[in-house]
Amino acid sequence: MLENLRIENIAVIEKADIDFSDGLNILTGETGAGKSVIIDSINAISGQRQSKDIIRTGEEKAEVSALFSSIGEKTKKHLRDLGIETDDSVLLSREIFSNGKSVCRINGKAVTASMLREASFSLIQIVGQQHGRFLLSENNHLEILDSFGDYENLLKKYREQFSELKNIVLEIRQINSQIEQAKKNEELWNYELSEIENAHIEKGQRKKLKLKRNLLEKSREIAKTASEISQLTNGGDLSDGLVELLKNLSTKYFDFSEYDESFKKVGEDIFDMSYRISEYNDRIRNIVDEFENSETELEEIDLRLDKLLKLSMKYGEEEEDILKYAEKLKEKLKNLELSNDKIDLLNQERLKYNELVKKSAQDIERLRIEKSKILESKIMQQLSELDMQNCIFKVNIEKVEYSKNGRNKIEFLISTNKGETLKPLKNIASGGELSRIMLAMQNTISLQDDVSTLIYDEIDTGVSGSAVEKIAIKLKQVSKKSQVIAVTHNAKVASYADNHLYIEKNVKNGRTYTSVKGLDYEEKIKEIARLMGGINQTENQMKTAKEMLYQAEEKNENI
């Protein structure tokens, strides 16, 4: 329970040390005295977002701390999960600075606001206009039912399965997108790879070919000279070569030897010369033939070098770069094939998780239907005890698309009078009815959650007559299981207090100060009389107030 609330420099409260008891704690006071400031302070200690405007004018910071005692095992476990070790009590504190920053602590250990909010969840809950909006909003009804249903482990398992299914579907989409894009390039990749592979490229190939080409370029000059020699020696179609001329010349010398024998020898020498030149010519012809083959090889080298140049312009400057590009093409084509295989495996996983999600969602839906009947019954019982016997509360469950919460849409419907059709909670117009519905729902949910402290902020607004006493009795009943702190303007509700706290506003030296004090029996009578209506209480009002306290005490024995 909340044992002590310490407030410093929050709005009109300079300093306040408020002690609460178990049972029903009632807060009353004049309008504007600072009741809402106490609620704001509790909101701050619960980790709710706060504005720096909450700080008392002229001060640098505000502080609030709350000491909870006799905390349960569920709360201890919750704190341990947050890394906070504690015994049977826990201290929550928060400092709010004028620069907008705040410092939160649990048992003196600095924590985040979200951790403070998590820690306070099982310690304290506030029921008021803001929380009423939470209860009435259709968006929160699924969360409320699931919290009441207590099938958290099944929901956790379903969400893990649903998350895995989502990841698989997302991966399938991504891979399919990659495959689709790859298929657009597949033909080009195959063409490029074929072009490179058909070129039979080797590392350093161009360097070797250029060296050989230089050698063959020099051989060209030799071949040209040899060809000219052969032309001079053998002649052509229009002229005789040197060999033929020498043979003709030797014949002439032989003819002339009839006149001079010595010319015969000259003729023989010239003939031998023509024979030797002819031999030289044969040797040169062989050389020319060899160079003709070299010319073909040179052309082949030029064609090869030209091919390699074109490939280097497309795929990489050096042969090594081209070969690396080819390996990348192979990898892309291999990945495309592997991606298709991966899609097949993922589709099998998708089918598996589809079935798991479907099964878990069906189990959750079955439990939701079961628990909704119990929730309906309990809330209607609470409403009956609050003088709304003809009220029908219904949990409407519809099937929708699968989401992280299953496949259900939940909406709370209500009919407040006989013969009226069921309608959404948000359409409740009567303030009195709304207050009692909120009280019935909160009591049902909070008792299920085993929250140690419940705070009701003017829950009796708009309620009159016998319904007010029903609310008072209901608060008293709840206070038997959980500590209740209620802010009220109603005398009947105040008369049931175990601990009546009065909030008083005073002005000193031009500034407003608020104080909180516990009332004794005589002070309770006076305050209840004031709540009945009157600045100066009459004897009859005091008598009625005393009677209210007596009746409340009598009824308390039977609650």
C-alpha positions in Angstrom: 0.0 0.0 0.0 1.0 3.7 -0.3 2.2 4.5 3.2 3.5 8.0 2.7 3.5 10.7 -0.1 5.9 13.6 0.2 5.4 16.6 -2.0 7.7 19.6 -2.3 7.2 22.7 -4.6 4.5 21.3 -6.8 1.9 24.0 -7.7 0.3 25.4 -4.6 1.9 22.9 -2.3 5.2 24.1 -0.8 5.7 21.1 1.4 3.3 18.2 2.3 3.9 15.0 4.1 0.8 12.8 3.7 0.4 9.5 5.6 -2.1 7.1 4.3 -3.6 4.0 6.0 -4.9 0.8 4.7 -8.6 0.6 3.9 -10.5 3.7 2.5 -8.6 7.0 2.5 -10.8 10.0 1.7 -9.5 13.3 0.5 -11.8 16.3 0.7 -11.3 20.1 0.7 -12.7 23.3 -0.8 -12.6 23.8 -4.6 -9.1 24.9 -5.7 -7.5 23.8 -2.4 -5.1 21.4 -4.2 -6.8 18.0 -4.5 -5.8 17.8 -8.2 -2.2 18.7 -7.2 -2.0 15.5 -5.1 -3.3 13.5 -8.1 -0.8 15.3 -10.3 2.0 14.3 -7.9 0.9 10.7 -7.9 0.9 10.8 -11.7 4.5 12.2 -11.6 5.6 9.4 -9.3 4.0 6.9 -11.6 6.3 8.0 -14.4 3.7 9.9 -16.4 4.9 12.8 -18.6 5.0 16.1 -16.7 5.4 19.7 -17.7 7.9 22.0 -15.9 4.9 24.2 -15.3 4.0 21.9 -12.4 6.9 23.5 -10.4 5.9 26.0 -7.8 6.4 29.6 -9.0 9.9 30.9 -8.1 11.4 27.5 -7.5 14.1 25.7 -9.4 12.8 22.2 -9.0 9.9 20.1 -7.6 10.2 16.8 -5.7 7.8 14.0 -5.0 8.4 10.6 -3.3 6.1 7.7 -2.4 6.8 5.0 0.1 5.0 1.7 -0.5 4.9 -1.0 2.2 3.7 -4.6 2.4 4.3 -5.1 -1.3 3.4 -8.5 -2.8 5.5 -11.1 -4.5 4.2 -10.2 -7.9 5.4 -6.6 -7.5 8.8 -7.8 -6.1 9.3 -10.0 -9.2 8.3 -7.1 -11.4 10.9 -5.0 -9.7 13.5 -7.7 -10.0 12.8 -7.9 -13.7 13.7 -4.2 -13.8 16.9 -4.8 -12.0 15.7 -3.5 -8.6 16.1 -5.7 -5.5 13.8 -4.8 -2.6 12.3 -6.2 0.6 8.7 -5.6 1.7 8.9 -1.8 0.9 9.9 0.3 -2.0 10.5 4.0 -2.4 9.8 5.8 -5.7 11.0 9.4 -6.1 11.2 12.0 -8.8 12.8 15.4 -9.2 11.5 17.8 -11.9 13.7 20.7 -12.9 12.8 24.0 -14.4 14.9 23.3 -17.5 12.4 20.4 -18.3 14.7 17.6 -17.1 13.7 15.1 -14.4 15.5 12.5 -12.4 13.7 9.3 -11.4 14.8 6.8 -8.7 13.7 3.5 -7.2 15.1 2.8 -3.8 17.7 5.5 -4.5 18.8 3.9 -7.8 18.5 6.2 -10.9 16.1 4.8 -13.4 14.3 6.1 -16.6 10.7 7.5 -16.5 9.5 4.4 -18.4 11.1 2.1 -15.7 9.4 4.2 -13.0 6.1 3.8 -14.9 6.6 0.0 -15.2 7.4 -0.3 -11.5 4.3 1.7 -10.5 2.0 -0.3 -12.6 1.4 -3.1 -10.1 1.6 -0.7 -7.2 -0.9 2.0 -8.0 -3.7 2.8 -10.5 -5.7 6.0 -10.9 -9.3 6.0 -11.9 -10.5 9.4 -13.1 -11.5 11.3 -16.2 -8.2 10.5 -18.0 -8.4 6.8 -17.2 -12.1 6.8 -18.1 -11.1 7.8 -21.6 -8.8 4.8 -21.6 -11.6 2.5 -20.5 -14.1 3.9 -23.0 -11.7 3.9 -26.0 -12.4 1.0 -28.3 -8.7 0.9 -29.1 -7.9 -0.3 -25.6 -10.7 -2.9 -25.1 -8.6 -5.7 -26.5 -5.8 -4.9 -24.1 -8.2 -4.7 -21.2 -9.8 -8.1 -22.0 -6.4 -9.8 -22.4 -5.1 -8.3 -19.2 -8.2 -9.7 -17.4 -7.9 -13.0 -19.2 -4.4 -13.8 -17.9 -3.2 -15.8 -20.9 0.0 -13.8 -21.3 2.2 -16.8 -22.1 0.0 -17.9 -25.0 -0.1 -14.3 -26.3 3.7 -14.1 -26.0 4.1 -17.4 -27.9 1.6 -16.2 -30.6 3.5 -12.9 -31.0 6.8 -14.7 -31.4 5.3 -16.9 -34.1 3.5 -14.0 -35.8 6.8 -11.9 -35.7 8.7 -14.9 -37.3 6.0 -15.3 -39.9 6.2 -11.5 -40.7 10.0 -11.8 -41.0 9.7 -14.8 -43.3 7.1 -13.1 -45.5 9.3 -10.0 -45.6 12.4 -12.0 -46.6 10.4 -13.8 -49.3 9.3 -10.4 -50.7 12.9 -9.1 -50.6 14.3 -12.1 -52.3 11.5 -12.2 -54.9 12.3 -8.5 -55.6 16.0 -9.4 -56.0 15.1 -12.4 -58.3 12.9 -10.2 -60.4 15.6 -7.6 -60.8 18.2 -10.3 -61.4 16.1 -12.0 -64.1 16.1 -8.7 -66.0 19.9 -9.0 -66.1 20.2 -12.7 -66.4 20.4 -12.8 -70.2 23.0 -10.0 -70.2 25.1 -11.8 -67.5 25.1 -15.0 -69.5 26.1 -13.2 -72.7 29.0 -11.4 -70.9 30.2 -14.5 -69.2 30.1 -16.4 -72.5 32.0 -13.7 -74.2 34.7 -13.7 -71.6 34.9 -17.5 -71.4 35.0 -17.9 -75.2 38.0 -15.5 -75.3 40.1 -18.0 -73.3 41.8 -15.2 -71.4 45.0 -15.9 -69.4 46.8 -13.6 -67.0 49.6 -11.6 -68.7 48.4 -12.7 -72.2 48.5 -9.2 -73.8 52.0 -8.6 -72.5 53.3 -11.8 -74.1 51.5 -11.1 -77.4 53.0 -7.6 -77.7 56.5 -9.0 -77.2 56.0 -11.6 -79.9 54.5 -9.0 -82.2 57.6 -6.8 -81.8 59.7 -9.7 -82.9 57.5 -10.5 -85.9 57.5 -6.8 -86.9 61.4 -7.0 -87.3 61.1 -10.2 -89.4 58.9 -8.3 -91.8 61.8 -6.1 -92.9 64.0 -9.2 -93.5 61.3 -10.9 -95.5 60.9 -7.8 -97.6 64.6 -7.8 -98.5 64.6 -11.5 -99.3 61.7 -11.0 -101.6 63.5 -8.2 -103.5 66.6 -10.5 -103.9 64.4 -13.3 -105.2 62.8 -10.9 -107.7 66.2 -9.8 -109.0 67.5 -13.3 -109.2 64.5 -15.0 -110.9 63.0 -12.0 -112.7 59.4 -11.7 -113.5 56.8 -11.9 -116.3 58.4 -8.9 -118.2 62.0 -9.4 -117.5 64.6 -12.1 -117.0 66.3 -12.5 -113.7 70.1 -12.5 -113.0 70.3 -16.4 -113.2 68.8 -16.5 -116.7 71.0 -13.6 -117.9 74.1 -15.4 -116.6 73.2 -18.6 -118.3 72.6 -16.7 -121.6 75.9 -14.9 -121.1 77.8 -18.2 -120.5 76.4 -19.6 -123.7 77.6 -16.6 -125.6 81.1 -17.2 -124.1 81.0 -20.8 -125.1 80.1 -19.8 -128.7 83.0 -17.4 -128.7 85.5 -20.1 -127.5 85.6 -21.4 -131.1 87.7 -18.4 -131.8 89.6 -18.3 -128.5 89.8 -21.4 -126.3 90.4 -19.3 -123.2 86.7 -18.0 -123.3 85.4 -21.5 -122.6 86.8 -21.2 -119.1 85.0 -17.8 -118.7 81.8 -19.4 -119.9 82.1 -22.3 -117.4 82.8 -19.8 -114.6 79.8 -17.7 -115.5 77.6 -20.8 -115.7 78.8 -22.0 -112.2 78.0 -18.5 -110.9 74.4 -18.8 -112.2 74.1 -22.2 -110.5 75.3 -20.9 -107.2 73.1 -17.8 -107.4 70.1 -20.2 -108.1 71.0 -22.1 -105.0 71.1 -18.9 -103.0 67.8 -18.0 -104.4 66.3 -21.3 -103.3 67.5 -20.7 -99.8 66.0 -17.2 -99.9 62.7 -18.6 -101.1 62.6 -20.9 -98.1 63.2 -17.9 -95.9 60.4 -15.9 -97.7 58.0 -18.9 -97.2 58.8 -18.8 -93.5 58.1 -15.1 -93.3 54.8 -15.6 -95.2 53.8 -17.9 -92.2 55.0 -15.2 -89.8 52.8 -12.6 -91.5 49.7 -14.8 -90.9 50.7 -15.2 -87.3 51.2 -11.5 -87.0 47.7 -10.9 -88.3 46.3 -13.4 -85.8 48.2 -11.6 -83.0 46.8 -8.2 -84.1 43.3 -9.7 -84.1 43.8 -11.2 -80.6 45.2 -8.0 -79.2 42.2 -6.1 -80.7 39.8 -8.6 -79.1 41.5 -8.2 -75.7 41.4 -4.4 -76.0 37.7 -4.4 -76.6 37.1 -6.8 -73.6 39.3 -4.6 -71.4 37.1 -1.5 -72.3 34.0 -3.4 -71.2 35.1 -5.6 -68.2 38.4 -4.4 -66.8 41.7 -2.9 -67.8 43.8 -5.9 -67.1 43.2 -9.6 -67.9 43.0 -10.2 -64.1 40.2 -7.6 -63.8 38.3 -9.3 -66.6 38.6 -12.7 -65.0 37.4 -11.2 -61.7 34.4 -9.7 -63.4 33.7 -13.2 -64.9 33.8 -14.7 -61.4 31.3 -12.0 -60.2 29.0 -12.9 -63.0 29.2 -16.6 -62.1 28.4 -15.6 -58.5 25.4 -13.6 -59.5 24.0 -16.4 -61.6 24.7 -18.9 -58.8 23.0 -16.6 -56.3 20.0 -16.4 -58.6 19.8 -20.2 -58.6 20.3 -20.3 -54.9 17.7 -17.6 -54.4 15.1 -19.8 -56.1 16.1 -22.6 -53.8 15.9 -20.3 -50.8 12.4 -19.2 -51.8 11.3 -22.8 -51.8 12.6 -23.3 -48.3 11.1 -20.1 -47.0 7.8 -21.0 -48.5 7.9 -24.2 -46.6 8.7 -22.2 -43.4 5.9 -19.8 -44.2 3.4 -22.6 -44.5 4.6 -24.0 -41.2 4.3 -20.7 -39.3 1.0 -20.0 -41.0 -0.3 -23.1 -39.3 1.3 -22.3 -35.9 -0.1 -18.7 -36.0 -3.5 -20.0 -37.0 -3.6 -22.5 -34.2 -2.4 -20.1 -31.6 -4.8 -17.4 -32.7 -7.7 -20.0 -32.4 -6.6 -20.9 -28.9 -6.4 -17.2 -27.9 -9.8 -16.5 -29.5 -11.3 -19.5 -27.6 -9.9 -18.1 -24.3 -11.1 -14.6 -25.1 -14.6 -15.9 -25.6 -14.4 -17.8 -22.3 -12.9 -14.9 -20.4 -15.3 -12.3 -22.0 -18.2 -14.2 -20.4 -16.6 -14.0 -17.0 -15.7 -10.4 -17.5 -19.3 -9.6 -18.5 -20.7 -11.4 -15.5 -18.4 -9.7 -13.0 -18.9 -6.2 -14.4 -22.7 -6.7 -14.5 -22.5 -7.9 -10.8 -20.5 -4.8 -10.0 -23.0 -2.6 -11.8 -25.9 -4.3 -10.0 -24.3 -3.4 -6.7 -24.0 0.2 -7.9 -27.8 0.5 -8.4 -27.6 -0.4 -12.2 -29.5 -3.8 -12.0 -30.9 -3.4 -15.5 -27.6 -2.7 -17.1 -26.3 -5.2 -19.7 -22.6 -5.3 -20.4 -21.4 -7.2 -23.5 -18.0 -8.0 -24.9 -18.3 -8.0 -28.7 -15.7 -10.2 -30.4 -15.2 -10.0 -34.2 -12.8 -11.8 -36.5 -10.4 -9.5 -38.4 -7.1 -9.8 -40.3 -4.3 -11.4 -38.3 -2.1 -8.9 -36.4 0.3 -9.0 -33.5 -2.7 -9.3 -31.2 -4.4 -12.3 -33.0 -7.3 -12.1 -35.3 -9.9 -10.4 -33.1 -11.4 -7.0 -32.7 -12.9 -6.3 -29.3 -15.5 -3.7 -28.4 -17.3 -3.2 -25.1 -21.0 -2.6 -25.6 -23.6 -1.6 -23.0 -27.3 -1.1 -22.5 -28.1 0.9 -19.3 -31.9 0.5 -19.3 -34.3 -2.3 -20.2 -35.4 -2.4 -23.8 -32.4 -0.3 -25.0 -30.2 -1.8 -27.6 -26.5 -2.4 -26.9 -24.3 0.5 -27.9 -20.6 1.4 -27.6 -19.4 2.6 -24.2 -18.2 5.9 -25.6 -21.9 6.8 -26.4 -22.8 6.9 -22.7 -24.1 10.4 -22.1 -25.1 10.4 -18.4 -22.3 11.5 -16.1 -23.6 9.4 -13.2 -23.9 6.3 -15.3 -20.5 6.8 -16.7 -18.9 7.2 -13.2 -20.5 4.0 -12.0 -19.6 2.0 -15.2 -16.0 3.2 -14.8 -16.0 2.2 -11.2 -17.4 -1.3 -12.0 -14.9 -1.9 -14.8 -12.0 -0.6 -12.8 -12.9 -2.7 -9.8 -13.2 -5.8 -11.9 -10.0 -5.3 -13.7 -7.9 -4.1 -10.8 -9.0 -6.8 -8.4 -8.0 -9.3 -11.2 -4.6 -7.5 -11.5 -4.1 -7.5 -7.7 -3.1 -3.8 -7.6 -2.2 -2.7 -4.1 -3.4 0.9 -4.2 -6.4 2.2 -6.2 -7.0 6.0 -6.5 -10.4 7.3 -7.5 -10.5 10.9 -8.6 -14.0 12.2 -8.1 -15.6 9.0 -9.2 -18.9 10.1 -7.8 -19.3 13.1 -10.1 -22.8 13.4 -11.5 -24.2 10.7 -9.2 -27.0 11.4 -6.7 -29.5 9.7 -4.5 -29.1 6.1 -3.4 -26.5 5.5 -6.2 -24.0 7.7 -4.2 -24.2 5.4 -1.2 -23.9 2.4 -3.5 -20.6 3.9 -4.8 -19.5 4.5 -1.2 -20.2 0.9 -0.2 -18.5 -0.3 -3.3 -15.3 1.7 -2.5 -15.5 0.3 1.0 -15.8 -3.2 -0.3 -12.8 -2.7 -2.6 -10.8 -1.2 0.3 -11.0 -4.6 2.1 -8.8 -6.1 -0.6 -6.8 -3.1 -1.9 -5.9 0.2 -0.4 -8.3 2.9 -1.7 -7.6 6.6 -1.9 -10.6 8.6 -3.1 -11.0 12.3 -3.9 -14.6 13.4 -3.3 -17.0 16.3 -2.8 -19.7 14.0 -1.5 -20.6 13.8 2.2 -22.0 10.3 1.9 -18.8 8.9 0.4 -16.7 10.8 2.9 -18.6 9.2 5.8 -17.2 5.8 5.0 -13.6 6.9 5.3 -11.2 4.9 7.5 -8.7 7.8 7.1 -10.2 11.2 6.3 -7.6 13.7 5.0 -8.5 17.4 4.7 -6.8 19.6 2.1 -6.7 23.2 3.2 -5.6 26.3 1.3 -4.3 29.4 3.0 -2.7 32.7 1.8 0.4 34.0 3.6 2.4 37.1 2.6 0.6 37.2 -0.8 1.3 33.5 -1.6 -1.0 30.4 -1.6 -0.1 27.5 0.6 -1.8 24.1 0.7 -1.6 21.7 3.7 -3.0 18.2 4.3 -4.0 16.9 7.7 -5.8 13.9 9.0 -9.1 14.6 10.7 -10.2 13.3 14.1 -13.8 12.2 14.8 -15.1 15.7 15.6 -13.3 17.2 12.6 -14.8 14.6 10.4 -18.3 15.6 11.5 -17.6 19.2 10.8 -16.2 18.4 7.3 -19.0 16.1 6.4 -21.5 18.9 7.4 -19.5 21.3 5.2 -19.7 18.9 2.3 -23.5 18.8 2.7 -23.6 22.5 1.8 -22.7 25.4 3.9 -19.8 27.6 4.9 -21.2 27.9 8.4 -22.6 24.5 9.5 -25.9 24.5 11.3 -26.8 22.3 14.2 -29.0 20.1 12.0 -26.2 19.6 9.5 -23.8 18.6 12.3 -26.4 16.2 13.6 -27.0 14.7 10.1 -23.2 14.4 9.6 -22.9 12.5 12.9 -25.7 10.2 11.9 -24.0 9.6 8.5 -20.9 8.5 10.3 -22.9 6.2 12.6 -24.8 4.6 9.7 -21.5 4.1 7.8 -19.9 2.4 10.8 -23.0 0.1 11.1 -23.0 -0.8 7.4 -19.2 -1.3 7.5 -19.7 -4.2 9.9 -21.7 -6.1 7.2 -19.4 -5.2 4.2 
